[in-house]
């Protein structure tokens, strides 16, 4: 049982480049979330989804887009990366309160 | 708006000693409260959760937490710490704005000395 799988695990981007982070879950969860983790700030919600085909903004959505075309997948896109987006990104899924997290993607924008 | 405060950025305890990590929340109604643990290079793992009922909640790995409404606190405790407990611990509260969103504290890093 893989749980929540994030790819890639590491990535270095140049300013202005684009990329997509993939999150896949095999628990048939309705809800999925993207968070970013920065030192001293805990986790901040970027976007989330309450079901296939739905997305909604979280606390820090600017500069990011998401899609949930299939229930098991939740994609996070950066159209034009900026150094301020250097962070560790976590995906989580749930059937309610209490999340299952992926192991994260460490992104550096230079 | 809901918020979570973890007053201690880091704590050091000796192996075998007891542990208490502090958490205070801001929430109008009865909150949904959580503790998560993050080992280095890993994602977060749910330790325990409080929704209602008994205010002392048991979790995995020998942890427990006590909900105190009068103090708006949900402190995490463990009677005897093991070296493998060294990690970062996050307190969290469920948001009341739908989607089962969760608001996390800034975290407390636990160091365990031999």
Interface residues (C-beta under 8 A of the other chain):
Chain A: X4 X31 X33 X35 X40 X41 X42 X43 X44 X45 X48 X50 X56 X58 X90 X92 X94 X96 X97 X98 X99 X100 X101 X102 X103 X104
Chain B: X4 X9 X32 X34 X36 X41 X42 X43 X44 X45 X46 X49 X51 X90 X94 X98 X99 X100 X101 X102 X103 X104 X105 X106 X107
